[in-house]
């Protein structure tokens, strides 16, 4: 048997030999594969070279086509641009020719204008010389005329202006008379019909009461109870009502003095109730006055609501309704202002119906026209403007506000509604029996009317008639013409309006009379 080391050695030799043989075989196989790969790469490289050559040739061909096409387009553009430039060149040449002609024409016109300017300068010089000569001649003639006439130029001008003014006034008087006659023919009859119809349809009352200023007493002993111990009762009454009590020698009467009509009414009611009750002391006085104030406020509210119901107007602010009710205790020339406002409202509605206007709006304006008299003792200013401010404050229509403000000419009336309120206010205040005046005021007004009428030139006599509603002015026929009599009547009316205060309106009647007298012998 072989030894183990020998076997092992043989095995190792066999393994080494097998590995060498395998390595030789693998190397031979790799060299064969490499040769095949090199041949494939050579073939692919040749193919790629041929394709690249083909692509290069195609690209060269396409580039040549593009260059040729671009060259053709550029040649076309150049040709078009050359034609356009040639056309512009022709137009520029024509414009230059036109400009040359215009420049020649302008130069010719400039030369002509220079000649005209020289001619005008010469004419202006000649005219100035002539004007100077004319001024000299006029001055000489004026001097000669002044010497002949014995008047200066200013005096002659004044005389001429006076003559022209007199002639203009004469023509104006004729024109005024003509216009008034034409208007009277159309408007007088219709106006009279409307006013007479309104007066006939409204049946108003005569003045039957005036402001209460005295409270009757059952006996003179009641005066002492009203005064109270050390005057505490009368002081309590005056403090609670804001009204003065006058207790004098008048038998069985106490005089109430106060400007506020509502407070005066509260004092009257309180005093009557205290007298009836007999319990007169400060605490009782305060209680009675408070109750009287509540009753008067309630009466005011009811009076305002009743007035709006009677007139038929709605949607009036509650504060305005209260102000209307306060007019129940306000008087003007002895006429109750609330009753007067109702009359004006009804008259406005009647006249508005006749004229085809909004009767409800006219009644509303008539009812509210004296609204300011409810607070005119508390607020400064004219009652018309105060009433307009109140109506505007409480959301009344602008037309109503204007009619209130314009009914005494504080604002110029610019609507038919404002003129209607003016006319109705004059009718209500001027109708016979509507108002009462003190004798002294009445006589003074008549004297003022006659004084104003007599102050104008040409007046021979002047008479105030119709309770001061008309003034008749007699003029001299030698000094005042028929046409000037119209101007005189207008001037007298304007003077009366500016200097006097009066209810309603005053008619100015100028009378001119010419008498011819002869005697038969």
HELIX and SHEET records of a PDB file:
HELIX    1   1 UNK A    4  UNK A  149  1                                 146    
HELIX    2   2 UNK A  153  UNK A  183  1                                  31    
HELIX    3   3 UNK A  184  UNK A  188  3                                   5    
HELIX    4   4 UNK A  189  UNK A  201  1                                  13    
HELIX    5   5 UNK A  221  UNK A  227  1                                   7    
HELIX    6   6 UNK A  229  UNK A  231  5                                   3    
HELIX    7   7 UNK A  232  UNK A  241  1                                  10    
HELIX    8   8 UNK A  261  UNK A  277  1                                  17    
HELIX    9   9 UNK A  282  UNK A  311  1                                  30    
HELIX   10  10 UNK A  318  UNK A  326  1                                   9    
HELIX   11  11 UNK A  327  UNK A  329  5                                   3    
HELIX   12  12 UNK A  337  UNK A  355  1                                  19    
HELIX   13  13 UNK A  359  UNK A  368  1                                  10    
HELIX   14  14 UNK A  371  UNK A  374  5                                   4    
HELIX   15  15 UNK A  383  UNK A  393  1                                  11    
HELIX   16  16 UNK A  398  UNK A  406  1                                   9    
HELIX   17  17 UNK A  416  UNK A  430  1                                  15    
HELIX   18  18 UNK A  439  UNK A  454  1                                  16    
HELIX   19  19 UNK A  466  UNK A  468  5                                   3    
HELIX   20  20 UNK A  482  UNK A  499  1                                  18    
SHEET    1   A 3 UNK A 214  UNK A 216  0                                        
SHEET    2   A 3 UNK A 253  UNK A 257 -1                                        
SHEET    3   A 3 UNK A 244  UNK A 246 -1                                        
SHEET    1   B 2 UNK A 331  UNK A 332  0                                        
SHEET    2   B 2 UNK A 335  UNK A 336 -1                                        
SHEET    1   C 3 UNK A 459  UNK A 465  0                                        
SHEET    2   C 3 UNK A 470  UNK A 475 -1                                        
SHEET    3   C 3 UNK A 507  UNK A 512  1                                        
END                                                                             
